[in-house]
Amino acid sequence: MAKPDTIISLTQDEKTIMGLYGHPSAGKTDFICQGARDGMKILLLRCDLDHIPARALNSGAEQWIVRDWAEMNNEVLEYIRHDSAEWDWIWLDSATLWQDHGLQELFDGAVAAKPHRGEHGPDKPEYRVNMWRMEQWFRHAIGGVQCNLGIAAHAQMMDDPWPDVGSILMPLIQGRNMPQKFSAMMNFIGYLEVKEGADGQWRRLHTQLTGEAYGKDQYDAFPTGRLDHPTLSKVASAIEATKVPAKPGRRAGRRGPQGANTRDKAKPGRRGRRAAA
């Protein structure tokens, strides 16, 4: 049998799929919005449980406040699949609070059908459906997005067998093995923390898996496994500098400094499409 045409050389994804997690007030939203200050086009996907810090308000980033799972799985996903090329980054900020929002929606539906359920709180059926919807949203958004995609989350301490040290910091994504599944879908994950010293506070981004925290850097952009005073622009620039140019015949988007998307935009009335990763 001849070698099938579908067997090709190893390639890199054109898009960066970034996970960012940290405790509340670690500066995740400011990290994202700093990219807009540096000239990137940034869209935040949020629910009404989240809040925008004052320092991010005038960054130039834009937001889409998503009301429910129906909007998230229809309008938002359709936009991501067909019209997201006009952005440099789309960020879900944050997946943790969106899951809380989605769980409440499911519980409200359960109480409407069986009012006595309101006395006991959400149960396994709501948690299972909420987990499944989040996992599917991750998969479809990552596969269909036309720009770089980021997903932020809170941090949690959770047992993990790999380090053999007990608990380890990981993204707070509700559901059995969901933090691990989430991490597997990313090609870059950073844990953001606030450090203190004689000169005051600063932020540090950890980018490699250790016995203390999840991290992932498939680009080897940060050999030391950390970056002090991180911004989205610094991280995107370091990642872009490591990417291997696409081979002739493979259509690749052109990206300018700091990960900015400089591909020609689709003409009005036409929907630009890029191949799913």
Buried (B, 14 or more C-beta within 10 A) or exposed (E): EEEEEEEEEEEBEBBBBBBBBBBEEBBBBBBBBBBBBBEBBBBBBBBEEBEBEEEBEEBBBEBBEBEBBEEBBEEBBEBBBBBBBBBBBBBBBBBBBBBBBBBBBBBBEBBEEEEEBEEEEBEEEBBEBBBEBBBEBBEBBBEBBBBBBBBBBBBBEBEBEEBEEEEBBBBBBBBEEBBBBBBEBBBBBBBBBEEEEEEEEEBBBBBBBBEBBBBBBBBEBBEEEBBEEBBBBBBBBBBBEEBEEEEEEEEBBEBEEBBBBEBEEBEEEEEBEBEEB
